[in-house]
Amino acid sequence: MTVDDARGIRANEEGSEGIVSVRYRGIIPPMVTPFDEREEIDIRALQGEAEYLIGVGCTALTVGGSTGEGAGFSPEEVRAAVRAVATQTRGRVPVIAGAIPDTTREAVSLGKGAREAGADALQVTPPHYLFPPGPDDTVEYYRTIGQAVGLPIVVYNVVPWATIDVPTLVRLLDLPNVAGVKQSGGDIHKLSELLHAARGKASILTAVDDLLYPSFVLGADGAVAAILTAVPTLCVALFDAVQRGDHTAALQIHNRLVPVWMALSGPNLPARVKAALKLQGRHGGRSRRPMSVPSGEDVSMIQEALERAELVTVA
């Protein structure tokens, strides 16, 4: 998928929409954000990781999502991270910018910064601090962001206490600016319900990390999930196996992935993903406080899972 294939909504100077069909498919890792010892974004490391992910067959990249610790990004940091990745990708794959806001105003500010830096789309959570909006306000929230920013939006349905129900998601998919839904939160039942209700309307992407295989069999168009960032080669191979109908190979890959997710799943998930990258010779940098470095026991567990998955050599 190239940027020209993926870019769906273009804004003029006033922010009005010109609508073009857009679909996202395949393996779309939510990139980690490497921070240096001062907790500033390590641009060179971020660009190196982008190049690696493109090289192993990922079809788009998400910058500043949950795995990328994007909830703490300022608008300036959104622009810096997106600009770094967009510069590195040079149009080879779409760049999707994460926005994890609590007001429409904040979402528009983050989205405009991402657009100016070269983002091709946004991945946006619903507001979630204490008082989540109802269905009508949720629809208006996404409508306003799309009209103001002028980029396609992937609805990031992840927040446990602010989950968007399937009827409201279907309404969102009727908005001209909404390109799809990333169904997260470990709920494959909601993913199944959404696929049944909205298949073909837009991209339905799974973020059920340990159930990618059944998600793809059910018809998910692709995935945006932390395990894709940790072990992208296996996830690309799994998606490709399902697409060609090779379920023997797909099940084998699934069984290699499950122990990896079991080792990664836990407190401070982004830091655990970074530990997995380091064990594979990749540079994920440090995480921002208060997120702590995984314990030696946790790192050993991640290493053992990677060894079982044949992704690192047994010492």
C-alpha positions in Angstrom: 0.0 0.0 0.0 1.5 3.3 -1.0 0.6 6.7 0.4 -1.3 7.6 -2.8 -3.4 4.5 -2.4 -4.1 5.2 1.2 -4.7 8.9 1.4 -8.4 9.4 1.4 -9.4 12.9 2.5 -7.6 16.0 1.5 -8.2 19.4 3.0 -8.0 22.8 1.3 -6.8 25.8 3.2 -10.2 26.2 5.0 -10.2 22.5 6.1 -13.1 21.4 3.9 -13.2 17.9 2.6 -12.6 16.3 -0.7 -13.5 12.7 -0.3 -11.7 9.7 -1.9 -12.1 6.1 -0.9 -9.4 4.8 1.6 -8.8 1.4 3.0 -6.0 0.1 5.3 -4.9 -3.5 5.1 -2.2 -5.7 6.5 0.3 -5.3 9.3 0.4 -1.7 10.7 2.7 -1.6 13.8 2.2 1.0 16.5 5.8 2.1 16.7 7.6 2.6 20.0 9.0 6.0 20.6 12.7 5.8 21.5 13.6 8.3 24.2 17.1 9.3 25.2 18.4 9.7 28.7 16.9 13.2 28.9 13.5 11.6 27.9 13.6 13.5 24.6 12.6 11.8 21.3 15.6 10.1 19.7 14.8 11.0 16.1 17.6 8.9 14.6 16.5 5.7 16.4 12.8 6.4 15.5 13.8 6.7 11.8 15.9 3.5 12.1 12.9 1.6 13.4 10.7 2.9 10.7 13.1 1.7 8.1 13.3 -1.7 9.7 9.5 -2.1 9.8 9.1 -1.1 6.2 11.8 -3.6 5.2 10.0 -6.5 6.8 6.8 -5.9 4.9 4.6 -3.7 7.1 2.0 -1.8 5.1 1.7 1.4 7.2 3.2 2.8 10.4 1.4 4.3 13.4 3.3 7.0 15.3 2.4 8.1 18.9 -0.2 5.5 19.7 -0.4 3.8 23.1 2.6 1.6 22.4 4.4 4.8 21.4 3.6 6.5 24.7 1.6 9.1 22.7 -0.7 10.0 25.5 2.1 12.2 26.9 3.0 13.9 23.6 2.7 17.7 23.3 1.6 19.0 19.9 5.2 19.9 19.2 6.3 16.3 19.9 3.5 14.9 17.6 4.9 17.1 14.8 8.5 16.1 15.5 7.8 12.4 15.6 5.5 12.4 12.6 7.9 14.5 10.6 10.8 12.2 11.4 8.9 9.1 10.3 7.3 10.7 7.2 10.7 12.0 6.1 12.1 8.5 6.5 9.3 6.6 4.7 9.4 9.0 1.7 5.8 8.0 0.7 6.5 4.2 0.6 3.9 3.5 3.2 1.2 5.7 4.9 2.0 7.3 8.2 -0.9 7.3 10.7 -0.5 9.7 13.6 -1.9 8.8 17.1 -4.0 11.3 19.0 -5.1 10.4 22.6 -7.0 13.5 23.6 -9.8 14.4 26.1 -11.5 17.3 24.3 -12.4 18.0 20.7 -10.2 21.1 20.8 -7.2 19.1 21.9 -7.9 16.5 19.2 -8.0 19.1 16.5 -4.8 20.7 17.7 -2.9 17.4 17.7 -4.4 16.4 14.3 -3.5 19.7 12.6 0.1 19.4 13.9 0.3 15.8 12.5 -1.1 16.9 9.2 1.4 19.7 8.9 4.2 17.3 9.7 3.2 14.9 6.9 0.7 12.4 8.4 -1.6 10.6 6.0 -4.2 9.7 8.6 -5.1 10.0 12.3 -5.8 7.3 14.9 -8.0 8.9 17.5 -9.3 7.6 20.9 -12.6 8.9 22.3 -12.3 11.3 25.2 -11.9 9.2 28.3 -11.1 11.3 31.4 -13.9 10.6 33.9 -16.8 11.7 31.8 -17.0 9.9 28.4 -19.4 11.3 25.9 -22.7 9.6 24.8 -23.3 8.3 21.3 -24.4 11.5 19.7 -21.6 13.5 21.2 -19.1 10.8 20.1 -20.3 11.0 16.5 -20.1 14.8 16.6 -16.6 14.6 18.1 -15.2 12.5 15.2 -17.2 14.6 12.7 -15.7 17.8 13.9 -12.1 16.5 14.0 -12.5 15.2 10.4 -13.9 18.5 9.1 -11.2 20.6 11.0 -8.2 18.5 10.2 -9.0 17.1 6.8 -7.4 13.7 7.2 -8.9 10.2 7.3 -9.5 8.9 10.8 -9.2 5.4 12.3 -11.3 5.3 15.4 -9.2 3.8 18.2 -11.7 1.9 20.4 -9.5 0.9 23.3 -10.4 2.7 26.5 -12.1 0.2 28.9 -14.3 2.8 30.7 -15.1 4.7 27.5 -15.8 1.9 25.0 -17.7 2.8 21.9 -20.5 0.3 21.3 -21.0 -1.3 18.0 -24.2 0.6 16.9 -22.3 3.9 17.5 -19.2 2.5 15.6 -21.4 1.8 12.6 -22.7 5.3 12.7 -19.1 6.6 12.8 -18.3 4.6 9.7 -21.0 6.5 7.8 -19.0 9.7 8.4 -17.0 10.8 5.3 -13.8 11.3 7.3 -13.8 7.9 9.1 -11.7 5.3 7.3 -12.0 2.5 9.8 -12.0 1.2 13.4 -9.1 -0.3 15.4 -10.9 -2.6 17.8 -8.8 -3.1 20.8 -9.2 -3.9 24.5 -8.8 -7.7 24.0 -12.4 -8.1 23.0 -12.7 -10.4 20.0 -16.4 -10.7 20.6 -16.9 -7.0 19.8 -14.6 -7.4 16.8 -16.8 -10.2 15.5 -19.9 -8.2 16.1 -18.4 -5.2 14.3 -17.3 -7.3 11.4 -20.8 -8.7 11.1 -22.4 -5.3 11.2 -20.0 -3.3 9.1 -18.0 -5.5 6.9 -17.1 -3.7 3.6 -18.0 -0.3 4.9 -14.5 0.6 5.9 -11.3 -0.9 7.3 -11.8 -3.0 10.4 -8.5 -3.6 12.2 -7.8 -5.9 15.1 -5.8 -5.1 18.2 -6.4 -8.4 20.0 -2.8 -9.3 20.2 -3.0 -13.0 21.1 -5.9 -13.7 18.7 -4.6 -12.2 15.4 -5.2 -15.5 13.6 -8.9 -15.9 14.4 -9.3 -12.1 13.8 -7.9 -12.5 10.2 -10.0 -15.6 9.6 -13.1 -13.6 10.7 -12.2 -11.1 8.0 -10.3 -8.3 9.8 -8.6 -6.2 7.2 -5.4 -6.1 9.2 -4.0 -5.2 12.6 -2.6 -2.4 14.7 -1.3 -4.0 17.9 1.8 -4.0 20.1 2.8 -7.5 19.2 3.2 -6.3 15.6 5.9 -3.9 16.7 7.6 -6.5 18.9 7.8 -9.3 16.3 6.7 -7.9 12.9 8.2 -10.7 10.8 5.9 -13.3 12.4 2.9 -11.1 12.1 3.5 -10.4 8.4 3.9 -14.1 7.8 0.7 -14.9 9.7 -1.4 -12.3 7.7 0.0 -13.5 4.4 -0.6 -17.2 5.3 -4.3 -16.5 6.1 -4.7 -14.5 2.9 -3.5 -17.4 0.8 -5.6 -19.9 2.8 -2.6 -21.8 4.3 -4.2 -22.4 7.7 -1.6 -25.1 8.7 1.1 -22.5 8.5 -1.1 -19.8 10.1 -1.8 -22.0 13.1 1.8 -22.8 13.5 2.7 -19.1 13.5 -0.2 -18.4 15.9 1.3 -20.9 18.4 4.7 -19.2 18.2 3.1 -15.8 18.8 1.0 -16.6 21.9 3.9 -17.2 24.3 5.4 -13.9 23.1 2.3 -12.0 23.9 1.9 -13.7 27.3 5.5 -12.5 28.1 4.8 -8.9 26.9 1.4 -8.5 28.4 1.7 -6.8 31.8 2.5 -3.5 33.5 4.4 -0.9 31.4 3.7 -2.6 28.1 5.6 -0.1 25.9 8.8 -0.7 28.0 8.3 -4.5 27.7 8.0 -4.1 23.9 11.2 -2.0 23.9 12.9 -4.8 25.9 11.8 -7.3 23.2 13.3 -5.0 20.5 16.6 -4.8 22.3 16.8 -8.6 22.6 16.5 -8.7 18.8 19.2 -6.1 18.2 16.8 -3.2 17.6 17.0 0.2 19.3 13.8 1.2 21.1 15.4 3.6 23.6 14.2 4.1 27.1 10.6 5.0 28.2 9.4 8.1 30.0 8.9 8.1 33.7 7.0 6.9 35.6 7.2 3.9 33.3 10.0 1.7 34.7 12.4 -0.6 33.0 11.2 -4.2 33.1 12.7 -6.3 35.8 15.4 -8.9 35.1 12.8 -11.6 35.6 10.5 -10.0 33.1 13.3 -9.6 30.6 14.2 -13.3 31.0 10.6 -14.3 30.4 10.5 -12.2 27.2 13.8 -13.7 26.0 12.6 -17.2 26.6 9.4 -16.5 24.6 11.5 -15.0 21.8 13.7 -18.1 21.8 10.7 -20.4 21.7 9.4 -18.4 18.7 12.8 -18.9 17.0 13.4 -15.1 16.9 16.6 -15.0 19.0 19.3 -17.5 19.4 19.4 -19.6 22.6 22.4 -18.5 24.6 
